[in-house]
Amino acid sequence: MRPLALMQLLTIAWLASEFIVFQRDLQPKSGIRRDLGSRLALFAGIGVGFFVAVQAVAQNWAPLPGPRAAWMMAGAVLAVAGILYRQYAVRWLGAFFRTQVTLLDDHRLITDGPYARLRHPTYSGALLTCTGIGLVAGSGVALAAMVGLPLIAFAYRIRVEERALGEHFGADWNEYRERTAALIPGLW
């Protein structure tokens, strides 16, 4: 299989899984949206990253060293693992998950399961998927775009979300924040 075809296949699988995620927004719940455009930033960061990655494959920019098949296999494994981990974290959060930063009227702070070590495991899963797609491309430029641009968007989203959660949960949030990583254990 060619890198571009595998990138497209993985992206279709990811988008299909995201359809399930977006269904949660249709569940009737009352609350306050505090998104500040962060969902749009995520779409833009991931979308532009993917566009650059496709161009990098088409133009053969900065190929990664070694056999391309090894990068494709490793990338596919990471991408699928990221999709599955994101779905797991979304399910664990249950009705409290929304694609826009929203504090529901009955919102509870979830600190177990995938949230025991990470405050934002759904974003960790998405970043793992992006990394995998960048590796499938077999290009340093694609990898940088698929990690760097979404990471900028995730940083903004995390700042928005953590501000809202901190205001809502106060000391409980601060204690949870102190003992967990935001996105990547040991790094951030």
C-alpha positions in Angstrom: 0.0 0.0 0.0 1.2 3.5 -0.8 1.7 6.0 2.0 -1.0 8.4 0.8 -3.5 5.6 0.5 -2.8 4.4 4.0 -2.9 8.0 5.3 -6.4 8.3 3.7 -7.6 5.0 5.1 -6.5 5.8 8.6 -8.0 9.3 8.4 -11.4 7.8 7.2 -11.2 5.4 10.2 -10.5 8.3 12.5 -13.3 10.4 11.1 -15.7 7.5 11.4 -14.8 7.1 15.1 -15.2 10.9 15.5 -18.8 10.6 14.2 -19.5 8.6 17.4 -17.8 11.3 19.5 -19.9 14.1 17.9 -23.1 12.2 18.6 -22.5 13.1 22.3 -23.1 16.7 21.4 -26.7 15.7 20.5 -27.5 14.4 23.9 -29.8 17.0 25.6 -28.0 18.5 28.6 -28.0 22.0 30.0 -24.8 23.8 30.7 -22.5 26.6 29.9 -20.3 26.6 26.8 -16.8 28.1 27.4 -15.2 27.0 24.2 -13.7 30.3 23.0 -13.1 28.9 19.5 -11.0 26.1 20.7 -12.9 23.4 18.7 -12.3 25.4 15.5 -8.6 25.7 16.4 -8.4 21.9 16.7 -10.0 21.4 13.4 -7.7 24.0 11.8 -4.5 22.6 13.5 -5.2 19.0 12.5 -6.6 19.9 9.1 -3.7 22.1 8.1 -1.3 19.5 9.5 -2.9 16.8 7.3 -2.8 19.1 4.2 0.9 19.7 4.7 1.5 16.0 5.3 -0.2 15.1 2.0 1.9 17.7 0.2 5.0 16.3 1.8 4.2 12.8 0.5 3.4 14.1 -2.9 6.6 16.1 -3.1 8.7 13.6 -1.2 9.9 16.2 1.2 12.5 15.2 3.8 12.0 11.4 3.7 12.6 9.6 7.0 15.7 7.4 7.0 15.3 3.6 6.6 12.7 1.5 5.0 9.4 3.3 4.2 7.4 0.1 5.0 8.7 0.2 8.6 7.6 3.8 9.1 4.2 2.9 7.6 3.7 -0.1 9.9 4.8 1.8 13.0 2.6 4.8 12.1 -0.4 2.7 11.4 -0.1 0.9 14.7 0.2 4.3 16.5 -2.7 5.8 14.6 -5.0 2.9 15.4 -3.9 2.9 19.1 -4.6 6.6 19.3 -8.1 6.2 17.8 -8.9 3.4 20.2 -7.4 5.2 23.3 -9.4 8.3 22.4 -12.6 6.3 22.1 -11.9 4.7 25.5 -11.3 8.0 27.2 -14.5 9.5 25.6 -16.5 6.6 26.8 -15.0 6.8 30.3 -16.0 10.5 30.6 -19.5 9.5 29.5 -22.1 12.2 29.3 -19.7 14.9 30.4 -17.7 14.7 27.1 -18.5 17.4 24.6 -16.6 18.5 21.5 -16.9 22.1 22.7 -15.7 23.1 26.2 -19.0 22.9 28.1 -19.6 22.7 31.8 -22.9 20.8 32.3 -25.2 21.6 35.2 -24.5 18.2 36.8 -20.8 18.1 35.9 -18.5 16.0 38.0 -14.7 15.9 38.0 -13.7 12.5 36.6 -10.3 11.4 38.0 -10.2 7.7 37.5 -9.6 5.3 34.6 -7.6 7.1 31.8 -8.1 10.3 33.7 -6.1 9.0 36.7 -2.7 10.0 35.2 -3.8 12.4 32.4 -6.1 15.3 32.5 -6.8 15.2 28.7 -6.4 11.6 27.5 -8.8 12.2 24.6 -6.3 14.8 23.2 -3.4 12.4 24.0 -5.2 9.8 21.8 -5.8 12.3 19.0 -2.1 13.4 19.2 -1.0 9.8 19.0 -3.2 9.4 15.9 -1.7 12.5 14.3 1.8 11.2 15.1 1.0 7.9 13.5 -0.3 9.5 10.3 2.8 11.6 10.2 5.0 8.5 10.4 2.9 6.8 7.7 3.8 9.7 5.4 7.4 8.8 5.8 8.5 12.4 5.8 10.1 14.6 8.4 8.0 17.6 7.2 4.8 15.5 7.4 5.7 14.3 10.9 6.5 17.8 12.1 3.2 19.2 10.6 1.1 16.4 12.0 2.6 16.8 15.5 3.4 20.5 15.7 0.3 22.1 14.3 -2.2 20.0 16.3 0.0 20.4 19.4 -0.4 24.2 19.1 -4.1 23.8 18.9 -4.2 21.3 21.8 -2.2 23.7 23.9 -4.8 26.4 23.3 -7.7 24.0 23.9 -6.1 22.8 27.1 -5.6 26.3 28.4 -9.3 27.2 27.7 -10.6 23.9 29.2 -8.4 24.1 32.3 -9.4 27.7 33.0 -13.1 26.7 32.8 -12.6 23.6 35.0 -10.5 25.5 37.5 -13.2 28.1 37.9 -15.9 25.4 38.2 -14.2 22.9 40.5 -11.8 25.2 42.5 -9.6 23.4 45.0 -10.6 19.9 43.7 -9.3 20.8 40.3 -6.1 22.3 41.6 -5.3 19.2 43.6 -6.1 17.0 40.5 -4.0 19.2 38.3 -1.0 19.0 40.6 -0.9 15.2 40.5 -1.6 14.5 36.8 0.1 15.3 33.5 -1.9 17.3 31.0 -1.2 15.5 27.8 2.0 13.4 27.9 3.2 11.7 31.1 6.6 12.9 32.2 6.7 15.7 29.6 3.5 17.9 29.9 
